[in-house]
């Protein structure tokens, strides 16, 4: 798997395909941050692990519980009690992230072999999920104001980092399920920039017109911003009955357009599902997906088009980039600098990589997974032809390059 052609391609991809979040970028990394490293004034202080973390910043309350791996969000009104933005059922575990590694799916929560850790960071907090020998996923929540030069916090930047802890290149995919509650007893379960009312199941393959998904009532609102500068475009967004998103038989949930949000198990129980595109990571490489959450209380509207416009024009500054937000793990070996040959950055090696024509059928995720599985099995066998491995690696290099060109 560690052929120079592959490494040359991925080094080029890492250089050209940085994950942008305004003030900083999280590239595909070949190292891990040491959690014991000392901090600095640039927001790079080491994180602090805690069992339960509760943070309140003006209009937002964030709770992380490492005993379950769950997270909860609240709106804080000027007077009165905090308003839950997500269902508090089962200690908040009704909302969750999930990871698909190869052909296996993992619901990111404590138990079933997954270890969880809540971390306090200079800009907010993180929930880390460790699947030994497979991957670590770190969900970073960073607070910031939507209005330039304001000190009033009403936004969260959510960045989900995935690091490959396996021994070979692997395909990973992320999705999030958010059990919203605010709109379930109003005239509109959801709304978007293009639709004032959504009261039945829907699926969006693009958020270019919709921009966001909003759930709200007279007391509070929460808005998931899914299109714009610094936001990772989802592969698909689903508004469906919570049970359908949680218990889907496949990675992509089945949505019945125009079906009500009522099932045989629940009444008016809607939720938001977000699926992101597949990423292909070498061992110890990291990729990230991100979006914003805006919160409002006391009948106000959450930040929307003005904030997205400020982002596009460089006026909004969603927090300084923090090294503490990058993936950390005690399961991976300490970072060891790669030699130029190991990193595959020699121009001569790149020039000698053969060109492989890629067909549409080779870009199918199922075909790519079959190819990854085949290469992984061959690397574990003795007496395998080096020419065969070279041919398969060249094909995979060409497929990954084609995928990057299409993004």
C-alpha positions as MATLAB code, in Angstrom:
seq = 'XXXXXXXXXXXXXXXXXXXXXXXXXXXXXXXXXXXXXXXXXXXXXXXXXXXXXXXXXXXXXXXXXXXXXXXXXXXXXXXXXXXXXXXXXXXXXXXXXXXXXXXXXXXXXXXXXXXXXXXXXXXXXXXXXXXXXXXXXXXXXXXXXXXXXXXXXXXXXXXXXXXXXXXXXXXXXXXXXXXXXXXXXXXXXXXXXXXXXXXXXXXXXXXXXXXXXXXXXXXXXXXXXXXXXXXXXXXXXXXXXXXXXXXXXXXXXXXXXXXXXXXXXXXXXXXXXXXXXXXXXXXXXXXXXXXXXXXXXXXXXXXXXXXXXXXXXXXXXXXXXXXXXXXXXXXXXXXXXXXXXXXXXXXXXXXXXXXXXXXXXXXXXXXXXXXXXXXXXXXXXXXXXXXXXXXXXXXXXXXXXXXXXXX';
ca = [
       0.000    0.000    0.000;
       2.845    2.403    0.668;
       3.932    2.893   -2.911;
       5.599    6.144   -3.894;
       2.997    6.768   -6.615;
       0.198    6.691   -4.037;
       2.080    8.943   -1.673;
       2.916   11.384   -4.419;
      -0.764   11.665   -5.313;
      -1.951   12.137   -1.748;
       0.751   14.681   -0.970;
      -0.427   16.661   -3.976;
      -4.040   16.281   -2.832;
      -3.160   17.488    0.669;
      -1.417   20.528   -0.748;
      -4.236   21.438   -3.128;
      -7.296   20.425   -1.125;
      -7.015   22.185    2.243;
     -10.076   22.238    4.476;
     -10.828   25.945    4.796;
     -12.445   27.523    7.826;
     -11.704   31.199    7.312;
      -8.979   31.879    9.844;
      -7.177   28.576    9.421;
      -7.027   25.289    7.572;
      -6.888   21.647    8.628;
      -5.058   19.736    5.917;
      -4.905   15.993    5.515;
      -2.239   15.212    8.090;
       0.360   12.493    8.462;
       0.903   13.212   12.156;
      -0.987   13.600   15.409;
      -0.874   16.468   17.867;
       0.695   15.634   21.209;
      -1.994   16.408   23.845;
       0.682   17.093   26.452;
       2.262   19.881   24.406;
       2.304   23.299   26.031;
      -0.028   25.971   24.808;
       0.566   29.444   23.485;
      -1.214   32.697   22.946;
      -2.439   31.585   19.498;
      -5.111   29.305   20.917;
      -2.952   26.187   20.648;
      -3.116   25.231   24.328;
      -3.411   21.552   25.173;
      -6.910   20.265   25.767;
      -8.181   19.182   29.191;
     -10.172   15.929   29.422;
     -13.195   15.912   31.753;
     -16.087   13.552   32.478;
     -18.795   16.171   31.923;
     -18.346   19.571   30.303;
     -20.946   22.340   30.488;
     -20.171   25.607   28.691;
     -22.390   28.692   28.522;
     -21.595   31.515   26.109;
     -24.275   34.226   25.939;
     -27.145   32.556   24.030;
     -25.682   29.008   23.759;
     -25.251   26.220   26.267;
     -23.221   23.135   25.247;
     -23.076   19.926   27.280;
     -20.759   16.965   26.601;
     -20.910   13.705   28.583;
     -17.964   11.356   28.138;
     -19.774    8.520   29.951;
     -22.184    8.223   27.009;
     -20.391   10.127   24.248;
     -23.458   12.377   23.899;
     -23.797   16.113   23.266;
     -26.660   18.547   23.964;
     -27.411   22.102   22.864;
     -29.593   24.716   24.547;
     -30.666   28.295   23.874;
     -30.292   30.656   26.812;
     -33.058   33.290   27.022;
     -32.670   36.572   28.880;
     -34.938   35.186   31.601;
     -36.112   31.741   32.497;
     -34.802   28.252   31.916;
     -32.583   27.032   29.115;
     -34.499   25.794   26.053;
     -33.367   22.406   24.630;
     -32.570   22.605   20.906;
     -32.216   18.834   20.555;
     -34.109   16.001   22.215;
     -32.890   15.234   25.734;
     -34.243   11.682   25.500;
     -31.823    9.050   26.820;
     -29.394   11.687   28.127;
     -29.116   13.368   24.745;
     -27.977   10.288   22.836;
     -30.857   10.668   20.362;
     -28.552   12.959   18.359;
     -25.285   11.427   17.200;
     -22.583   11.082   14.571;
     -21.808    7.816   12.780;
     -18.766    6.576   10.875;
     -18.545    4.050    8.075;
     -15.114    2.455    7.739;
     -14.941    0.257    4.674;
     -18.148   -1.762    4.832;
     -18.698   -1.506    8.593;
     -20.757    1.184   10.292;
     -20.202    2.556   13.793;
     -22.609    4.682   15.788;
     -20.295    6.991   17.704;
     -21.219    6.476   21.332;
     -19.598    4.846   24.330;
     -19.769    1.069   24.399;
     -19.452   -1.711   21.814;
     -15.692   -1.250   21.850;
     -15.733    2.535   21.303;
     -13.959    4.746   23.835;
     -15.119    8.326   24.407;
     -13.502   11.393   25.906;
     -14.815   14.928   26.495;
     -12.217   17.688   26.156;
     -12.245   21.365   27.051;
     -10.371   23.525   24.526;
      -9.502   27.240   24.361;
     -12.371   27.869   21.916;
     -14.971   25.443   23.268;
     -15.004   21.679   23.683;
     -14.604   18.381   21.842;
     -16.002   14.870   22.008;
     -13.484   12.247   20.886;
     -14.436    8.712   19.819;
     -11.764    6.027   19.545;
     -12.378    2.830   17.574;
      -9.162    0.874   18.270;
      -7.142   -0.050   15.180;
      -9.796    1.531   12.947;
     -10.190    5.277   13.418;
     -10.570    8.173   15.789;
     -13.248   10.807   15.259;
     -13.076   14.147   17.068;
     -16.091   16.469   17.001;
     -14.948   19.995   17.783;
     -17.418   22.673   18.938;
     -16.013   26.221   18.833;
     -17.956   29.300   19.959;
     -17.904   32.656   18.148;
     -20.165   35.654   17.351;
     -21.982   35.927   14.029;
     -21.585   39.714   13.909;
     -18.102   41.078   13.121;
     -16.439   42.802   16.105;
     -19.258   41.714   18.430;
     -18.618   39.967   21.736;
     -22.042   38.272   21.838;
     -21.681   34.565   21.068;
     -24.511   33.049   19.048;
     -22.696   30.594   16.757;
     -20.939   27.243   16.891;
     -18.435   26.043   14.348;
     -18.650   22.235   14.242;
     -15.646   20.443   12.746;
     -15.526   16.643   12.574;
     -12.025   15.190   12.190;
     -11.391   11.586   11.135;
      -7.986    9.890   11.390;
      -7.239    6.462    9.924;
      -5.723    4.221   12.625;
      -5.660    1.162   10.372;
      -2.658   -0.290    8.585;
      -3.856    0.311    5.016;
      -5.697    2.940    3.026;
      -9.387    2.905    3.892;
     -12.641    4.507    2.779;
     -14.456    6.509    5.470;
     -17.774    8.345    5.472;
     -19.484   10.470    8.118;
     -23.070   11.306    8.886;
     -24.870   13.190   11.636;
     -28.387   12.741   12.997;
     -29.893   15.631   14.963;
     -33.165   15.004   16.794;
     -34.652   18.500   16.675;
     -37.681   19.346   18.808;
     -38.583   23.023   18.501;
     -40.733   22.843   15.385;
     -42.655   19.692   16.245;
     -45.544   21.544   17.888;
     -45.680   24.509   15.519;
     -47.048   25.121   12.022;
     -43.660   24.248   10.487;
     -41.327   21.449   11.547;
     -38.533   22.990    9.474;
     -37.756   25.854    7.140;
     -34.908   26.781    4.786;
     -33.816   29.912    2.956;
     -36.012   28.809    0.042;
     -38.967   27.213    1.912;
     -40.910   28.815    4.742;
     -42.606   25.575    5.820;
     -41.612   21.913    5.632;
     -43.995   19.460    7.288;
     -43.160   16.223    5.495;
     -40.115   14.132    4.664;
     -37.684   15.616    2.158;
     -34.277   14.882    0.681;
     -31.826   17.489   -0.642;
     -28.905   16.525   -2.866;
     -27.765   20.150   -2.884;
     -28.154   22.964   -0.368;
     -27.223   25.697   -2.858;
     -30.720   27.201   -2.711;
     -31.806   26.020    0.739;
     -28.612   27.188    2.544;
     -29.762   25.984    5.955;
     -32.191   23.834    7.921;
     -34.003   25.711   10.695;
     -36.037   24.338   13.603;
     -37.753   26.890   15.819;
     -40.702   28.106   17.851;
     -41.648   31.285   19.689;
     -38.989   30.690   22.372;
     -35.886   29.688   20.411;
     -34.434   28.628   17.065;
     -31.517   26.514   15.872;
     -30.168   26.684   12.337;
     -27.756   24.277   10.614;
     -25.826   26.244    7.964;
     -24.857   23.756    5.243;
     -23.839   25.835    2.223;
     -21.325   28.652    1.918;
     -17.713   29.641    2.467;
     -15.918   27.391    4.949;
     -18.682   24.764    4.919;
     -18.164   21.213    3.671;
     -20.895   20.500    1.156;
     -22.958   17.484    2.252;
     -23.542   14.578   -0.103;
     -27.196   14.660    0.955;
     -29.449   16.152    3.637;
     -32.559   14.368    4.921;
     -35.582   15.577    6.867;
     -37.393   12.481    8.069;
     -39.002   10.595   10.914;
     -36.339   10.143   13.591;
     -36.749    6.342   13.570;
     -36.071    6.227    9.822;
     -32.767    8.073   10.206;
     -31.670    6.169   13.291;
     -32.625    2.648   12.200;
     -32.010    2.849    8.456;
     -31.064   -0.506    6.918;
     -28.421    1.198    4.777;
     -25.918    4.016    5.127;
     -28.172    6.251    3.039;
     -31.565    6.458    4.790;
     -34.785    5.764    2.939;
     -36.949    8.875    2.722;
     -40.516    8.923    1.430;
     -41.069   12.336   -0.087;
     -44.132   14.148    1.278;
     -44.646   11.510    4.005;
     -45.664   12.943    7.389;
     -43.297   12.969   10.360;
     -45.431   10.390   12.172;
     -44.678    6.676   12.360;
     -46.195    3.669   14.138;
     -43.710    4.286   16.956;
     -43.947    8.035   17.392;
     -46.007   11.126   16.631;
     -44.560   14.232   14.982;
     -40.996   13.093   15.669;
     -38.821   14.712   12.995;
     -35.043   14.899   12.703;
     -32.244   16.134   10.450;
     -29.804   13.728    8.795;
     -26.599   14.923    7.089;
     -24.387   12.603    5.024;
     -20.948   13.710    3.815;
     -18.942   12.369    0.885;
     -16.599    9.403    1.195;
     -12.951   10.167    2.003;
      -9.997    7.878    1.286;
      -7.262    8.038    3.890;
      -3.822    6.480    4.192;
      -2.784    5.326    7.701;
      -2.510    8.291   10.124;
      -3.950   10.682    7.544;
      -6.725   13.036    8.655;
      -9.607   14.721    6.895;
     -12.361   16.983    8.210;
     -15.923   18.062    7.533;
     -17.478   21.196    8.971;
     -20.582   23.329    9.232;
     -22.045   26.081   11.404;
     -24.902   26.152   13.912;
     -26.578   29.479   14.723;
     -28.789   29.865   17.792;
     -31.386   32.463   18.780;
     -33.642   32.952   21.802;
     -36.463   35.276   22.906;
     -38.169   35.223   19.520;
     -35.141   36.471   17.575;
     -34.027   34.999   14.249;
     -30.761   33.024   14.051;
     -27.909   34.312   11.904;
     -28.377   33.417    8.250;
     -27.802   35.220    4.949;
     -25.975   38.208    6.451;
     -23.538   35.915    8.241;
     -22.947   33.810    5.101;
     -22.357   37.003    3.117;
     -19.875   38.245    5.729;
     -18.097   34.884    5.551;
     -17.821   35.065    1.787;
     -16.442   38.602    1.934;
     -14.020   37.847    4.756;
     -15.750   40.042    7.336;
     -16.873   37.283    9.712;
     -14.109   35.667   11.737;
     -15.329   32.363   13.225;
     -12.643   32.066   15.895;
      -8.910   31.659   15.550;
      -7.844   28.256   14.275;
      -6.757   26.075   17.172;
      -4.198   23.293   17.010;
      -6.131   21.749   19.884;
      -8.984   21.209   17.433;
      -6.884   18.776   15.417;
      -7.056   15.053   16.050;
      -5.226   13.690   19.059;
      -4.929   10.053   20.002;
      -2.920    7.858   22.329;
      -3.353    4.857   20.037;
      -1.221    6.103   17.161;
       2.581    6.142   17.434;
       4.281    9.489   18.059;
       4.916   11.581   14.948;
       8.016   10.572   13.029;
       9.220   12.830   10.190;
       9.100   11.110    6.809;
      12.082   11.053    4.519;
      11.554   12.668    1.093;
      11.487    9.191   -0.443;
       8.870    7.956    2.046;
       6.762   11.071    1.528;
       6.832   10.514   -2.215;
       7.680   14.111   -3.042;
      10.465   13.398   -5.510;
       9.631   14.918   -8.855;
      11.275   12.028  -10.632;
       8.996    9.489   -8.934;
       5.914   11.528   -9.766;
       6.948   11.838  -13.391;
       7.365    8.079  -13.734;
       3.861    7.286  -12.451;
       1.951    5.712  -15.335;
      -1.232    7.371  -16.592;
      -4.360    5.256  -16.200;
      -7.605    6.116  -17.934;
     -10.549    6.082  -15.507;
     -14.070    5.085  -16.513;
     -17.316    6.068  -14.769;
     -17.733    2.542  -13.432;
     -14.398    2.827  -11.621;
     -15.640    5.890   -9.740;
     -18.438    3.883   -8.128;
     -17.850    3.695   -4.333;
     -18.557   -0.040   -4.334;
     -15.903   -0.629   -7.014;
     -13.368    1.491   -5.086;
     -14.077   -0.422   -1.866;
     -13.610   -3.738   -3.697;
     -10.288   -2.454   -5.036;
      -9.140   -1.338   -1.571;
     -10.110   -4.710   -0.082;
      -8.290   -6.561   -2.869;
      -5.083   -4.554   -2.429;
      -5.207   -4.991    1.357;
      -5.598   -8.767    1.012;
      -2.712   -9.019   -1.454;
      -0.368   -7.073    0.810;
      -0.925   -9.698    3.514;
      -0.074  -12.609    1.217;
       3.384  -13.897    0.390;
       4.575  -14.492   -3.148;
       2.289  -11.866   -4.678;
       3.579  -10.334   -7.896;
       4.988   -6.853   -7.332;
       3.858   -5.940  -10.839;
       0.252   -6.808   -9.955;
       0.369   -4.640   -6.846;
       1.964   -1.840   -8.852;
      -0.806   -2.071  -11.454;
      -3.569   -1.976   -8.804;
      -1.919    0.913   -6.972;
      -1.639    2.862  -10.206;
      -5.314    2.291  -10.893;
      -6.235    3.474   -7.386;
      -4.001    6.546   -7.771;
      -5.802    7.474  -10.981;
      -9.247    6.955   -9.422;
      -8.431    9.152   -6.415;
      -7.022   11.847   -8.688;
     -10.240   11.760  -10.746;
     -12.349   12.064   -7.585;
     -10.362   15.067   -6.413;
     -10.697   16.718   -9.833;
     -14.488   16.362   -9.636;
     -14.788   18.067   -6.240;
];
